Amino acid sequence: MSTPPRYAVIGNPVEHSRSPRIHALFGQQTGIALQYERLLAPLGGFEATAQAFAAEGGCGLNVTVPFKQQAFELALDHLSARARLAGAVNTLSWKDQAWHGCNTDGVGLVSDLIRLGARLDGARVLLVGAGGAARGVLQPLAEARCAQIRIVNRTPERAAELAQNWQAANTGLPTQISAGGLADANIDGGWNVVVNATASSLQGTALALPAGLYADDALAFDMLYAAQPTPFMVQAARDGAARCADGLGMLVGQAAESFYIWHGVRPDPGPVLDTLRAELQAQR
């Protein structure tokens, strides 16, 4: 009997990752045998760890913090269009003796926003944060025909740089992109969707965002997730967001896209999300 193909999530830290559970459930659902593990890489040893994994027969890696930009450099000669526009890689595939990189974060976010009932066509979207998480979702949000996206960040210069880099890519999409600091987050009429792409909730703190951000029936979405509402979700509810959601559905959605890249089969994320949500609630 042949050994199932080997995959892993690589990061630092990585012990908290639910990716092994998600991919095991996808494998059960689709009848695909696989091995999937957690791979802790030293902060200065991402490339060496990834290359050793490939040398030992590894077929693919999901990349989490803080290595998505290093993964981009590792796969620089074999990047998907999504990865090039994002400037970050969260999915590596070992093919023809080389790492190939893609970014599935934006696909996961957009699919979950749609699942939650957000209307993205023509929407006004506030994107809080200008790091790798924000870079990974900007293009898919524009492709979903959002009318306007404003990027705000604690350091306004980083938000402006991200906006300029996206505009320089000449994507040909009509979405209006603007940038500023956290204090520049307001807009007349409010935002339809506000996405927290920072690690503020991981640190247990709310962002210094002004009040009055939300339009009627607006959705507040935190890319991070927890058994309890995150500090960003609590803040958003107090500020008038009609709906608040965390990033568990996005996590499952981006994993489903990675699974498709690796195996050529697209799993159904719904039952897996339900299972993970129940497991998360049981930990409360």
C-alpha positions as CSV (number, residue, x, y, z in Angstrom):
1,M,0.0,0.0,0.0
2,S,1.4,3.4,-1.0
3,T,1.9,6.1,1.6
4,P,-0.6,9.0,1.3
5,P,0.7,12.3,0.0
6,R,2.1,14.5,2.7
7,Y,1.0,18.1,3.4
8,A,1.5,20.6,6.3
9,V,0.8,24.0,7.6
10,I,4.0,26.0,8.3
11,G,4.2,28.9,10.6
12,N,5.6,30.3,13.9
13,P,3.6,29.8,16.1
14,V,1.7,26.9,14.5
15,E,0.4,24.7,17.4
16,H,-2.9,26.5,17.4
17,S,-3.6,25.9,13.7
18,R,-6.9,24.0,12.8
19,S,-5.6,23.3,9.3
20,P,-4.8,19.6,10.0
21,R,-8.4,19.1,11.3
22,I,-9.9,20.9,8.3
23,H,-7.9,19.0,5.7
24,A,-8.6,15.7,7.4
25,L,-12.4,16.5,7.2
26,F,-12.0,17.4,3.6
27,G,-10.2,14.2,2.9
28,Q,-13.0,12.2,4.6
29,Q,-15.6,14.1,2.6
30,T,-14.0,13.5,-0.7
31,G,-12.5,10.0,-0.1
32,I,-8.9,11.3,-0.6
33,A,-6.2,9.9,1.6
34,L,-3.6,12.3,2.8
35,Q,-1.2,13.1,5.7
36,Y,-1.4,16.6,7.1
37,E,0.7,18.0,10.0
38,R,1.9,21.1,11.7
39,L,5.4,22.3,10.8
40,L,7.1,24.8,13.1
41,A,9.7,26.8,11.3
42,P,12.3,29.0,13.1
43,L,11.8,32.7,12.4
44,G,15.0,32.7,10.4
45,G,14.6,29.3,8.9
46,F,11.5,29.3,6.7
47,E,13.1,28.4,3.4
48,A,15.3,25.7,4.9
49,T,12.3,24.1,6.6
50,A,10.2,24.2,3.4
51,Q,13.0,22.8,1.3
52,A,13.6,20.0,3.8
53,F,9.9,19.2,3.8
54,A,10.0,18.8,0.0
55,A,13.2,16.7,0.1
56,E,11.4,14.3,2.5
57,G,8.5,13.9,0.0
58,G,6.2,16.8,1.0
59,C,3.7,17.8,-1.6
60,G,2.2,21.1,-0.3
61,L,2.3,23.7,2.4
62,N,-0.3,26.1,3.8
63,V,1.7,29.1,5.0
64,T,0.6,31.2,8.0
65,V,2.1,34.0,9.9
66,P,4.8,35.3,9.7
67,F,6.0,33.6,6.5
68,K,3.6,34.6,3.6
69,Q,6.0,37.1,2.1
70,Q,8.9,34.7,2.4
71,A,6.8,32.1,0.7
72,F,6.2,34.6,-2.1
73,E,10.0,35.0,-2.6
74,L,10.5,31.2,-2.4
75,A,8.0,30.6,-5.3
76,L,8.9,33.8,-7.2
77,D,9.5,32.0,-10.5
78,H,6.2,30.1,-10.2
79,L,3.5,32.4,-8.9
80,S,-0.2,32.5,-9.8
81,A,-1.8,35.8,-10.9
82,R,-3.5,36.0,-7.5
83,A,-0.3,35.6,-5.6
84,R,1.5,38.2,-7.7
85,L,-1.2,40.8,-7.1
86,A,-1.3,39.9,-3.4
87,G,2.4,40.0,-2.9
88,A,2.0,37.1,-0.5
89,V,1.6,33.3,-0.7
90,N,-0.4,31.1,1.6
91,T,-0.4,27.9,-0.6
92,L,2.7,26.2,-1.8
93,S,2.7,23.2,-4.2
94,W,5.8,21.2,-5.0
95,K,5.8,20.4,-8.7
96,D,8.6,19.7,-11.2
97,Q,11.3,20.1,-8.5
98,A,10.1,23.7,-7.6
99,W,7.7,25.4,-5.2
100,H,4.7,27.0,-6.9
101,G,2.8,29.7,-5.0
102,C,-0.8,30.8,-4.8
103,N,-2.9,33.0,-2.5
104,T,-6.3,31.7,-1.5
105,D,-7.1,34.1,1.4
106,G,-9.1,36.4,-0.8
107,V,-11.1,33.6,-2.3
108,G,-11.9,32.4,1.3
109,L,-13.0,35.9,2.4
110,V,-15.2,36.6,-0.6
111,S,-16.9,33.2,-0.5
112,D,-17.6,33.7,3.2
113,L,-18.9,37.2,2.8
114,I,-21.3,35.9,0.2
115,R,-22.3,33.0,2.5
116,L,-23.1,35.6,5.2
117,G,-25.4,37.5,2.8
118,A,-23.2,40.4,2.0
119,R,-23.9,42.1,-1.4
120,L,-20.4,42.9,-2.8
121,D,-21.4,44.2,-6.2
122,G,-21.5,47.9,-5.8
123,A,-20.6,47.8,-2.1
124,R,-18.5,50.2,-0.1
125,V,-15.9,48.3,1.8
126,L,-13.5,49.5,4.6
127,L,-10.4,47.3,4.9
128,V,-8.6,47.9,8.2
129,G,-5.0,46.9,8.1
130,A,-2.3,47.0,5.4
131,G,-0.2,43.9,6.1
132,G,-0.1,40.5,4.4
133,A,-3.7,39.7,5.2
134,A,-5.0,42.9,3.6
135,R,-2.8,42.4,0.6
136,G,-4.2,38.9,0.0
137,V,-7.9,40.0,-0.2
138,L,-7.7,43.4,-2.0
139,Q,-7.8,42.0,-5.5
140,P,-10.6,39.4,-4.9
141,L,-12.7,42.1,-3.3
142,A,-12.2,44.3,-6.4
143,E,-13.0,41.3,-8.7
144,A,-16.3,40.9,-6.7
145,R,-17.2,44.4,-8.1
146,C,-17.0,46.3,-4.9
147,A,-17.5,50.0,-5.9
148,Q,-15.2,51.5,-3.3
149,I,-12.5,50.1,-1.0
150,R,-10.7,52.3,1.6
151,I,-7.6,50.9,3.3
152,V,-6.9,52.4,6.7
153,N,-4.0,51.5,9.0
154,R,-2.4,52.7,12.2
155,T,0.5,53.8,10.0
156,P,-1.2,55.6,7.1
157,E,1.9,55.4,4.9
158,R,1.6,51.6,4.8
159,A,-2.1,51.9,3.7
160,A,-1.1,54.4,1.0
161,E,1.7,52.1,-0.2
162,L,-0.7,49.2,-0.5
163,A,-3.2,51.3,-2.4
164,Q,-0.5,52.6,-4.8
165,N,0.9,49.1,-5.4
166,W,-2.6,47.8,-6.3
167,Q,-3.3,50.7,-8.6
168,A,0.1,50.3,-10.3
169,A,-0.8,46.7,-11.2
170,N,-3.2,48.0,-13.8
171,T,-5.8,45.4,-13.1
172,G,-8.4,47.2,-15.2
173,L,-11.1,47.0,-12.5
174,P,-13.3,50.0,-11.8
175,T,-13.1,49.8,-8.0
176,Q,-12.1,53.0,-6.4
177,I,-9.2,52.6,-3.9
178,S,-8.3,55.1,-1.3
179,A,-6.1,55.0,1.8
180,G,-5.6,56.8,5.1
181,G,-5.1,56.4,8.9
182,L,-7.6,54.9,11.3
183,A,-9.0,58.4,11.9
184,D,-9.9,58.6,8.2
185,A,-12.2,55.6,8.3
186,N,-15.6,57.5,8.1
187,I,-17.6,58.0,4.9
188,D,-20.9,59.7,4.3
189,G,-23.6,57.1,4.5
190,G,-21.4,54.5,6.2
191,W,-19.7,51.3,4.9
192,N,-21.6,48.2,3.8
193,V,-18.8,45.9,4.9
194,V,-15.9,46.6,7.3
195,V,-13.2,44.0,7.4
196,N,-10.6,43.8,10.2
197,A,-7.4,42.5,8.6
198,T,-5.2,43.3,11.7
199,A,-4.2,41.1,14.6
200,S,-5.9,43.4,17.1
201,S,-8.3,40.8,18.3
202,L,-5.5,38.3,18.8
203,Q,-4.0,40.8,21.2
204,G,-7.4,41.2,22.9
205,T,-7.7,44.9,22.1
206,A,-10.1,47.0,20.0
207,L,-8.9,49.3,17.3
208,A,-8.9,53.1,17.7
209,L,-11.6,53.5,15.0
210,P,-14.0,56.4,15.0
211,A,-17.7,55.9,15.6
212,G,-20.4,55.9,12.9
213,L,-18.7,53.6,10.4
214,Y,-21.7,51.4,9.5
215,A,-24.4,51.8,6.9
216,D,-27.8,50.2,7.4
217,D,-27.6,46.4,7.4
218,A,-23.8,46.6,7.4
219,L,-21.6,43.6,8.1
220,A,-18.5,43.7,10.4
221,F,-16.1,40.9,9.6
222,D,-13.0,40.0,11.7
223,M,-10.5,37.7,9.9
224,L,-9.6,36.2,13.3
225,Y,-11.9,33.9,15.1
226,A,-12.6,32.7,18.7
227,A,-15.3,30.9,20.7
228,Q,-16.5,34.3,22.0
229,P,-17.1,37.5,19.9
230,T,-13.8,39.2,19.2
231,P,-13.0,42.7,20.6
232,F,-13.5,44.0,17.0
233,M,-17.0,42.4,16.8
234,V,-18.0,43.8,20.2
235,Q,-16.9,47.2,19.1
236,A,-18.7,46.9,15.8
237,A,-22.0,45.9,17.4
238,R,-21.8,48.9,19.8
239,D,-21.2,51.1,16.8
240,G,-24.3,49.9,14.9
241,A,-23.2,47.1,12.7
242,A,-26.3,45.0,11.9
243,R,-24.3,41.8,11.6
244,C,-20.9,40.6,13.0
245,A,-18.9,37.6,12.0
246,D,-15.5,36.1,12.7
247,G,-13.0,34.5,10.3
248,L,-13.7,30.8,10.9
249,G,-15.6,30.6,7.6
250,M,-12.9,32.4,5.8
251,L,-10.3,29.9,7.2
252,V,-12.4,27.0,5.9
253,G,-13.0,28.7,2.6
254,Q,-9.3,29.4,1.9
255,A,-8.5,25.8,2.9
256,A,-11.1,24.5,0.5
257,E,-9.4,26.4,-2.3
258,S,-6.0,25.0,-1.3
259,F,-7.4,21.5,-1.2
260,Y,-8.7,22.1,-4.8
261,I,-5.3,23.3,-6.0
262,W,-3.6,20.2,-4.5
263,H,-6.1,17.5,-5.3
264,G,-8.3,18.8,-8.2
265,V,-11.4,18.2,-6.2
266,R,-13.4,21.1,-4.6
267,P,-14.8,20.1,-1.2
268,D,-18.0,21.4,0.4
269,P,-16.9,23.8,3.1
270,G,-20.3,24.0,4.8
271,P,-20.3,20.8,6.8
272,V,-16.7,21.3,7.8
273,L,-17.4,24.8,9.0
274,D,-20.4,23.5,11.1
275,T,-18.1,20.8,12.7
276,L,-15.4,23.3,13.5
277,R,-17.9,25.8,14.9
278,A,-19.4,23.2,17.2
279,E,-15.9,22.1,18.4
280,L,-15.0,25.7,19.0
281,Q,-18.2,26.3,21.0
282,A,-17.5,23.2,23.1
283,Q,-14.3,24.8,24.3
284,R,-16.1,27.8,25.8
